[in-house]
């Protein structure tokens, strides 16, 4: 029997027609939404556009890395600067939070599997408490715990003979001031890091080929530290340090750390960073534990029977296999941490939601544009993190032959 | 088998797309529908309020004297009284109000989106808000100004001594801008720590994170009562800004705007004419035609607003006149201890002046 050749029965044509119809439908839907929004906004007497970004912003922002990098000045800086300050501050707390949460999470995850009941018990309590208390509460807890436990503004806890100090207004550290030649120092540092990475690869290759072990980690670290120090001295110390100045005499208002000397890490940042890292670490610990438990016990026994010590077994046999199980859920935790950083608005850390979608939005009132810009930032962060983790996952996954 | 599924899915998609095309195919119908929709959401808050049977009033998350809920969940304050007055005018029952506590940051979005009908949340009337945010200010129910509170131990007598201070405040308010302007104008440096909610500002200031707490002076008086030792703190004498606080409605709904505006004016006019909740019912038959017009026994003023003629009588008997509301919530006999000051009637040396009912 001949096939029915009418075109509605042609599989290709049919599927293509439906897809075109679907795309058209979606486009029309999007157009309808946009058109209606613009219509309603103009009915309310509101204009649409991004001109507000070049307006100057008239409010002060708590000094952080963001205001430092963007050189924020009230009266000349614009709302676009505010946007970038928000992005930098969000990025800073997200990246530092991810690093801290990863280290702590891996440590806790491995501790939960320890034979030692004290270590195991501690890690279990840590995980169960931290992951079962809402993050916002933890944020308040750390913020007010940090604030209440520190000396008042007129006092301080000295660190390194007054080179640094901490009180309720923040952690004061020496600030580096680049002099001529600092660029060369930076280049030298990058060069030494590159050499150390190359050394690590070379050592690994040699170990595969000849079985000889070379302590690449320690040699590399030494090279970076001493090499950079040597260049620093040879270049005539191209970095000046501005030390924090603490006064405990004079009128009450003038006492305490002086504005403009050294650099300050505000307690809001410390609290947000602590809360995000500790909270996410609890989840990462469980992911790590699950990953390790998923590796058959036979692997450990086989390694031991070959004479490998427990530490090396964990590092060279178990973790590499566990990583491919750990990485996908770990990526989700990284994304969660980045997005959770928006809770920092509650305790006055000047991140994106606080200063851009909060203060700035209230002043210019462009809800749709500004919320859209903010969503774009979180989306970009998350997609970049996911892309990096996918690349990493592809590298460590089991090579199937 | 799989062919059947594909055909099934195809039928669904085609059906959906066809429905969509029929729905949006006729441009004119869509245009008309859209305009009607917009008018409904823009132009008849009164009808919507009548249909649902209550007024949704946006208030603060707890500012004693202005809008604050007690242990039973009952809201009080002069901003709350304004919403109650509008409910009394519309429904003849001041209790037909539901409250939405809003942060400073959320408030305008909540109003613009239609989540609330009136924003009565110690909101400063500024030109930007009036012209750019799609809002209308229906009047001023408290003339305020921004001030600064410091611990007495600081030894400061004037805000001019505050160079280098750490200052706590709320995000999303005019206070951030005012304080920045003030310090810039006087060539002083400072560090601003801005929280989302007032309770966190109070807690942070109380713990010593900041030397200064800045907000409207009425707010300082209210928040000071929440500190561990209120007597250890003082409000500095300088007033650094004008903060006319008042109720806000959406732009483009003039009849609703008029109702809110005249509910406030009715309270002020009642004080001026000596009408209070105690004597309002007996004054309906007063000989003074101005009083008769306000209380609805002469003329048609309530119906012109789209309400009943006893609208103002209901406000005064159920909520009281402006003075009663003031004394009950923020006056010298309350924890806030605020004198009438500029908020007295124009005839008493203040600046409260309501247009006449005529």
Interface residues (C-beta under 8 A of the other chain):
Chain A: X11 X14 X15 X18 X21 X22 X24 X25 X28 X29 X32 X36 X39 X40 X41 X43 X44 X45 X46 X58 X59 X60 X61 X62 X63 X74 X75 X140 X144 X147 X148 X152 X153 X168 X169 X251 X252 X253 X254 X258 X259 X260 X266 X267 X268 X345 X346 X347 X348 X350 X354 X355 X357 X358 X359 X361 X362 X363 X364 X365 X367
Chain B: X6 X9 X10 X13 X14 X16 X17 X20 X24 X34 X38 X41 X42 X104 X105 X108 X109 X112 X128 X129 X132 X133 X134 X153 X154 X155 X156 X161 X162 X163 X164 X165 X166 X168 X171 X172 X173 X176 X177 X179 X180 X181 X183 X184 X189 X190 X191 X192 X193 X194 X195 X196 X197 X200 X203 X204 X207 X208 X209 X211 X250 X251 X252
